[in-house]
Amino acid sequence: MSSLGHEITVFEPEHEWSIDNLALEQLGAESLTHFALTYPELNICTYPSGTSDATRETTLSACDIVVLHEWNPPALAHSLLELRDRLGFRLLFHDTHHRASSSPEQVKLFQIDRFDGVIAFGEALRSIYMQAFGLSRVWTLHEAADTRVFYPHAMPDKCLDVVWVGNWGDGERSTEISEFLLQPASRLGSKRFRVYGVRYPESGLRALQNAHVEYSGYLPNLSAPLVYARSLLTVHIPRQHYVKAMTGIPTIRVFEALACGIPLISAPWDDTEGLFRSHDFCSVKNGDEMTDALNAMLHDPESRRLMAERGLKTVLERHTCRHRASQLTEICEEVLA
């Protein structure tokens, strides 16, 4: 948005679940520094707990659009709604999660019907807001890859066969991780598998060890391109909500991995919106097919090259952050009209 000429300020609490847990990671501080150096144009302001409405009023008085992400407390939404009524900015709700489907009562706490609109990260979620919540001003804005950061890095020596970047999932895809990653890794015993992610319980770590999958813990997101560059293949294992109630919404990892030019094999996931072309990635139906597909691709460098080229081409043509910034600009212009 900044590169399109908009003035953007990001407000974040000084202490919250994400930033507090990041601080506990060995690479947490380094990750924040890397982020600041990569995105110097971003104006990020942190605020303490207990920030008053008067302070918010002063801060937001010159804004045209305020976007509240779904991962905020309802009390903040109520405060912003009152300020919106006094100051006249437009207030949008941005949802990149599945609570509207899985826990709609929690989303209703935001008084969502008072917002000027909702930005949903997929058509399935957009439909839920329109049909289950009775809203009319809802737009789809998918996640995307920042291709200034996520692009193919030349790395001739591949030290990994298969890499997966993803958290354990808190019960939302434990079974799928076992079927589509651990079981194939066990069967392809001589291949090098590695997992990056957080919130792996002891039982999950034991399962990785038993499957001969190396666990490397937290990976700063901006380091992912180099990890993909050192690997031959990656996989996509969506959470259950994005296979069933909210089918068609890919994780941001799909956009970022394809932008890095690494071939990808996906567990069952239906691309209902036609975001990708056939053969941008390989899709399998079960663990046996995943094992066969991984084994075949690992022994076929030409197929890997062709798939990586197609996936990258699609991201560059349709799914960069610049594409999304242009879409968001159009949404804002419509809201302000």
Backbone hydrogen bonds, N-H to C=O, Kabsch-Sander energy under -0.5 kcal/mol:
donor,donor_aa,acceptor,acceptor_aa,energy
4,L,1,M,-0.7
5,G,2,S,-1.9
6,H,1,M,-2.1
8,I,6,H,-0.7
10,V,43,N,-3.0
11,F,9,T,-0.5
12,E,45,C,-2.5
14,E,47,Y,-2.9
20,D,16,E,-2.8
21,N,17,W,-2.1
22,L,18,S,-2.3
23,A,19,I,-1.8
24,L,20,D,-0.6
24,L,21,N,-0.6
25,E,21,N,-0.6
25,E,22,L,-1.3
28,G,25,E,-1.5
31,S,27,L,-2.4
32,L,28,G,-2.0
33,T,29,A,-2.1
34,H,30,E,-2.6
35,F,31,S,-2.2
36,A,32,L,-2.3
37,L,33,T,-2.3
38,T,34,H,-2.0
39,Y,35,F,-2.3
42,L,39,Y,-1.6
43,N,8,I,-0.6
44,I,42,L,-0.9
45,C,10,V,-3.5
45,C,43,N,-0.5
47,Y,12,E,-2.0
51,T,48,P,-1.1
56,R,52,S,-2.0
57,E,53,D,-2.7
58,T,54,A,-2.0
59,T,55,T,-2.3
60,L,56,R,-2.7
61,S,57,E,-0.7
61,S,58,T,-0.5
63,C,60,L,-1.7
66,V,90,R,-2.9
68,L,66,V,-0.5
68,L,92,L,-3.0
69,H,67,V,-0.6
70,E,94,H,-2.4
72,N,69,H,-0.5
72,N,70,E,-0.7
76,L,73,P,-1.1
77,A,73,P,-1.2
78,H,74,P,-2.3
79,S,75,A,-2.0
80,L,76,L,-2.5
81,L,77,A,-2.4
82,E,78,H,-1.9
83,L,79,S,-2.2
84,R,80,L,-2.9
85,D,81,L,-1.8
86,R,82,E,-1.3
87,L,83,L,-3.5
88,G,84,R,-2.4
90,R,64,D,-2.7
92,L,66,V,-2.8
92,L,90,R,-0.5
93,F,117,G,-2.3
94,H,68,L,-2.9
94,H,92,L,-0.5
95,D,93,F,-0.6
95,D,119,I,-2.9
96,T,94,H,-0.5
101,S,98,H,-1.3
102,S,98,H,-3.0
103,S,99,R,-2.4
106,Q,103,S,-1.5
107,V,103,S,-1.1
108,K,104,P,-2.1
109,L,105,E,-0.7
109,L,106,Q,-0.5
110,F,107,V,-1.7
111,Q,108,K,-2.1
114,R,111,Q,-2.3
115,F,112,I,-1.2
116,D,91,L,-2.7
117,G,91,L,-0.6
118,V,137,R,-2.0
119,I,93,F,-3.3
120,A,118,V,-0.6
120,A,139,W,-3.3
121,F,95,D,-1.4
126,R,122,G,-2.3
127,S,123,E,-2.6
128,I,124,A,-1.5
129,Y,125,L,-2.1
130,M,126,R,-1.9
131,Q,127,S,-3.0
132,A,128,I,-2.1
133,F,128,I,-1.1
135,L,129,Y,-2.1
138,V,136,S,-1.2
139,W,118,V,-2.7
141,L,120,A,-3.3
141,L,139,W,-0.5
145,A,319,H,-2.3
147,T,145,A,-1.2
149,V,146,D,-1.9
150,F,146,D,-3.2
151,Y,149,V,-1.1
158,K,156,P,-0.8
159,C,157,D,-0.7
159,C,230,R,-0.9
160,L,230,R,-1.9
161,D,192,R,-1.9
162,V,192,R,-2.4
163,V,233,L,-2.2
164,W,194,R,-2.1
166,G,164,W,-0.6
166,G,196,Y,-3.1
168,W,198,V,-1.8
172,E,169,G,-2.2
177,I,173,R,-2.6
178,S,174,S,-1.9
179,E,175,T,-2.4
180,F,176,E,-3.2
181,L,177,I,-1.4
182,L,177,I,-2.2
183,Q,178,S,-2.8
185,A,181,L,-2.1
186,S,182,L,-2.4
187,R,183,Q,-2.2
188,L,184,P,-2.5
189,G,186,S,-0.6
189,G,187,R,-0.8
191,K,188,L,-2.4
193,F,191,K,-0.7
193,F,212,H,-0.6
194,R,162,V,-2.0
195,V,214,E,-2.8
196,Y,164,W,-2.4
197,G,217,G,-2.0
205,L,201,P,-2.5
206,R,202,E,-2.4
207,A,203,S,-1.9
208,L,204,G,-2.3
209,Q,205,L,-2.4
210,N,206,R,-2.8
211,A,207,A,-1.5
212,H,209,Q,-1.5
213,V,208,L,-2.9
214,E,193,F,-2.4
214,E,212,H,-0.5
216,S,195,V,-2.9
216,S,214,E,-0.5
223,S,220,P,-2.2
224,A,220,P,-0.5
224,A,221,N,-1.5
226,L,223,S,-0.6
227,V,223,S,-1.4
228,Y,224,A,-2.8
229,A,225,P,-1.9
230,R,226,L,-1.0
230,R,227,V,-0.6
231,S,228,Y,-1.6
232,L,160,L,-1.1
233,L,161,D,-1.7
234,T,263,P,-1.8
235,V,163,V,-0.7
236,H,265,I,-1.9
240,Q,172,E,-2.4
242,Y,239,R,-1.5
243,V,240,Q,-1.5
244,K,240,Q,-1.8
246,M,241,H,-2.8
247,T,244,K,-1.3
248,G,242,Y,-0.8
249,I,246,M,-1.1
254,V,251,T,-1.4
255,F,251,T,-0.8
256,E,252,I,-2.4
257,A,253,R,-3.0
258,L,254,V,-2.3
259,A,255,F,-2.0
260,C,256,E,-1.1
260,C,257,A,-0.7
261,G,258,L,-1.6
262,I,257,A,-1.5
265,I,234,T,-2.0
266,S,282,C,-3.5
267,A,236,H,-3.1
271,D,269,W,-0.6
272,T,270,D,-2.2
274,G,271,D,-1.5
279,H,281,F,-0.6
280,D,277,R,-2.0
282,C,264,L,-2.4
284,V,266,S,-2.5
290,M,286,N,-2.2
291,T,287,G,-2.5
292,D,288,D,-2.4
293,A,289,E,-3.0
294,L,290,M,-2.8
295,N,291,T,-2.4
296,A,292,D,-2.6
297,M,293,A,-2.7
298,L,294,L,-2.5
299,H,295,N,-0.9
299,H,296,A,-0.6
300,D,297,M,-1.5
304,R,300,D,-1.9
305,R,301,P,-2.3
306,L,302,E,-2.5
307,M,303,S,-2.4
308,A,304,R,-2.4
309,E,305,R,-2.2
310,R,306,L,-2.1
311,G,307,M,-2.6
312,L,308,A,-2.3
313,K,309,E,-2.2
314,T,310,R,-2.2
315,V,311,G,-2.1
316,L,312,L,-2.6
317,E,313,K,-1.9
318,R,314,T,-2.1
319,H,314,T,-0.6
319,H,315,V,-2.0
321,C,145,A,-1.7
324,R,320,T,-1.7
325,A,321,C,-2.6
326,S,322,R,-2.1
327,Q,323,H,-2.0
328,L,324,R,-3.0
329,T,325,A,-2.1
330,E,326,S,-1.9
331,I,327,Q,-2.1
332,C,328,L,-2.6
333,E,329,T,-2.5
334,E,330,E,-2.0
335,V,331,I,-2.3
336,L,332,C,-2.3
337,A,333,E,-1.1
